[in-house]
Structures are given as C-alpha cells and as structure tokens.
Amino acid sequence: FPDTKLREYFSKFGQIDEIDLPYDKEKNERRPFCFISFQTEQAAQEVLRLQRHTIGDISVDVKRAKPKTMNNQQHQQLQQQVYDPYGQQATYSNYGAGVPSYGQSAAYQTQDA
C-alpha cells in the first residue's frame, strides 16, 4: 500500500499522528507491516474493534503494537550509542536508536548489514 491509501482509510477512525513503514535494506523492499499512531486512544480503540479490515481488495489484520523488551546487554549498547562519556554529541547509526518509547525499549530495532 502507498501510505496515502493507509492514511485515507485509517483517518476515518481519527486523527493520525504518524505512519511508519519499515524497510528491509537487505531485501530492498518494504516490510509486510506498518505502525500507525493516532492522536487519541479512542481512535486506536475504534480501529482495534475489528481485528481485520479490508482496504480496497486487500484484507489486513490490526493489532496493538507491543514494544520489544531489551536484555541488559542490548540496553547497555543503546546507552553507549546515546551517551558519549566525553561530552560530545552522540551520533545514531541505527534507525530508532536513542529514541526510546514505552519506557526503556526502542520502537523497533534494525540490524546492520
């Protein structure tokens, strides 16, 4: 789906903040899922009332996103990427690094090729 079709369909449930379409760099194609963030919990709940939605002639499943938990080693690696002990501005080599959500876990993690 183009993100415009996703936005058009799901915006009837409420205001959309963001649509994240993960990309697989190794396969050079979009991953077969996306994340949609709504402005209100009510809009998200409305979408979740039906587990399956039909957009055009394609049926899609919807689920509430659950953050991946990180083990201690992954957490330490993330901290090392984000906080530079020498006071210099840290750089982020992975998408999502340094942008934790849902407590200590990142939205999703990528692996370097």
SULSULBEL-V194585 format. One record per helix or strand. SS is the DSSP state (a for helix, b for strand). FROM is the first residue (numbers start at 1). TO is the last residue. If there is no record, write none. Layout:
# SULSULBEL-V194585
ss: {SS/SS}
from: {FROM/FROM}
to: {TO/TO}
This chain:
# SULSULBEL-V194585
ss: {a/b/b/b/b/a/b/b/a/b/b}
from: {3/16/23/29/35/41/52/58/72/100/105}
to: {13/20/24/30/38/48/55/61/82/101/106}
